Amino acid sequence: MDTGPGGIYSRLEDAGYKPSRYTELVKTRMPSREETTALQLGAGVPVLVLQRVAYDSNGRPVEVNEMTLTGDRYELLYEIPAD
């Protein structure tokens, strides 16, 4: 699905739901049979599951996203301000 210039977050802002903060939960687990087939995983390869929730300035969730990633092909890097 093409969400146009700026992606889904621009469409949320256009609708009056500008995200102001996010939470992410990252966990690993072994894949289901369906995930093993769909992601073409080798035996014993885990998946990363990333659950992201975007909140507006009132604390209301405006997007919930869950991604299942192949554990042997992805790295996650986070930059966290110290202030």
Secondary structure, DSSP 8 states (H G I E B T S, - for coil): ----TTHHHHHHHHTT----EEEEEEEEE---HHHHHHTT--TT--EEEEEEEEE-TTS-EEEEEEEEEETTT----------
